[in-house]
């Protein structure tokens, strides 16, 4: 079980890192999935977890970092 949690935590950290490196940290600097190199499925999961937000035009940015 600990290995699974560690894997999820590492995956979440990698996704946050990509958003930070792309400077997608506010609504004004939000990026499209292809600019971030993150799949829409992954971004939707992060949105469900409350870590990212989707703008009306389909861009994403990090809420917590």
Legacy VTK file of the C-alpha trace (Angstrom):
# vtk DataFile Version 3.0
C-alpha trace
ASCII
DATASET POLYDATA
POINTS 65 float
0.000 0.000 0.000
2.832 2.391 0.838
4.302 1.856 -2.629
1.009 2.834 -4.268
0.737 6.013 -2.205
4.350 6.865 -2.959
3.680 6.369 -6.674
0.632 8.634 -6.610
2.514 11.280 -4.645
5.422 11.168 -7.098
3.062 11.384 -10.097
1.272 14.360 -8.520
4.637 16.051 -7.852
5.705 15.520 -11.494
2.457 17.031 -12.783
2.771 20.057 -10.477
6.392 20.486 -11.580
5.330 20.595 -15.254
2.743 23.280 -14.511
5.229 25.341 -12.497
7.930 25.049 -15.169
5.400 26.196 -17.783
4.487 29.104 -15.468
0.841 28.003 -15.496
0.188 29.324 -12.002
-2.655 31.782 -12.567
-5.632 32.256 -14.832
-3.660 34.819 -16.835
-0.757 32.404 -17.447
-2.823 29.228 -17.890
-1.733 26.878 -20.680
-3.359 24.361 -22.989
-2.727 20.638 -22.335
-0.477 20.343 -25.390
1.655 23.256 -24.151
2.029 21.530 -20.788
2.732 18.072 -22.158
0.031 16.653 -19.879
-2.940 14.624 -21.096
-6.454 15.944 -20.674
-7.284 12.856 -18.582
-4.479 13.668 -16.143
-5.498 17.324 -15.944
-9.124 16.359 -15.303
-7.971 14.097 -12.460
-5.893 16.921 -10.977
-8.897 19.231 -11.333
-11.104 16.725 -9.520
-8.533 16.619 -6.700
-8.617 20.432 -6.482
-5.032 20.969 -7.656
-5.684 22.670 -10.997
-8.418 24.777 -12.498
-9.686 24.848 -16.083
-10.461 28.176 -17.709
-13.475 28.753 -19.940
-11.276 28.486 -23.026
-9.762 25.109 -22.052
-6.478 26.185 -20.488
-5.268 24.911 -17.107
-3.339 26.386 -14.199
-2.075 25.206 -10.832
-4.062 26.276 -7.779
-1.770 24.963 -5.011
1.992 24.882 -5.118
LINES 1 66
65 0 1 2 3 4 5 6 7 8 9 10 11 12 13 14 15 16 17 18 19 20 21 22 23 24 25 26 27 28 29 30 31 32 33 34 35 36 37 38 39 40 41 42 43 44 45 46 47 48 49 50 51 52 53 54 55 56 57 58 59 60 61 62 63 64
